[in-house]
Structures are given as C-alpha cells and as structure tokens.
Amino acid sequence: MADASRLIRRFVAYGAVGAAGTLAQYAMLVALVRWAGMPPPTASMAGAVLGAVVNYVLNHRFTFGQSASHRQALPRFLAVAGLGVMVNGGAMTVLVDHVGLHYLLAQLVATGFVLLLTFVLNSCWSFRGSLERGASDLDA
C-alpha cells in the first residue's frame, strides 16, 4: 500500500511540475499559430520541445529527487520526450486536420494522453531507481 501511495504522490508531483512545461508549450503554441501563422500540429511540437526542457529540469530536481544522474537520466528523458513530441504531433494532426477540433481543445486531449505515457516511461526507465532512492523525499 505504501508503494501505491508513493506512486500516487509521485504522479501528482509529476503533474504539478508538468504544469510549468505545459504552460510554456501552450504559450508557444498560441504565439506560433496566431502571430507566425504556423499550422497547429507544427506549433504544438515546437512548444512540446520547449516544455520538455522545462520538465526535465524541474522533474530531475523535484519529482525524482535528483537521485538519477544526468548521464543516465538525460538521454533517456530526451528519448521519452522525443516520443512524446511525436505522439503529440500525431494526435494534433488527427484531431485538428481530420476530426476538425479547435487546436486548443485538441491540445488538451493530446496533453492528457502524453502526460500518462511519459509519466509511465519516465518513472520506469528515465529515472529508474529514483523511485526507491527518492521515496524518502516524498515521505518528509
């Protein structure tokens, strides 16, 4: 039961930290669509890259307790972030270009899916081991 509680708290922390990256992504998305005339899927992917940078720094520092070295965690995080960017772009293309959703509504749907996907992959792979070593940080 303690492991489930830690996982829930870790997910909440991941989501809270992710809000900063998501804010950066959405700001870039809106700016690129409105002022640069960029197609929403492309603008969303550019924003997702910015959001990934913000998320790595904050997740390494706060969510996963700095227990994974940058040498191990950064390449893995970048691989997960790259997958997230591609899944986000694919979802945006389908939802905007084929389903006809407004780009901000489509982005909300894509964000929810990518959040779950990247949390699982980052928890199990990018910051592997930090869940156990960093668990005491969450208990404080």
Buried (B, 14 or more C-beta within 10 A) or exposed (E): EEEEEBBEBBBEBBEEBBEBBBEBBBEBBBBBBEEEEBBBBBBBBBBBBBBBEBBBEBBBEBBBBBBBEEEBBBEBBBEBBEBBBEBBBEBBBBBBBEEEBEBBEBBBBBBEEBBEBBBEBBBEEBBBEBBEBBBEBBEE
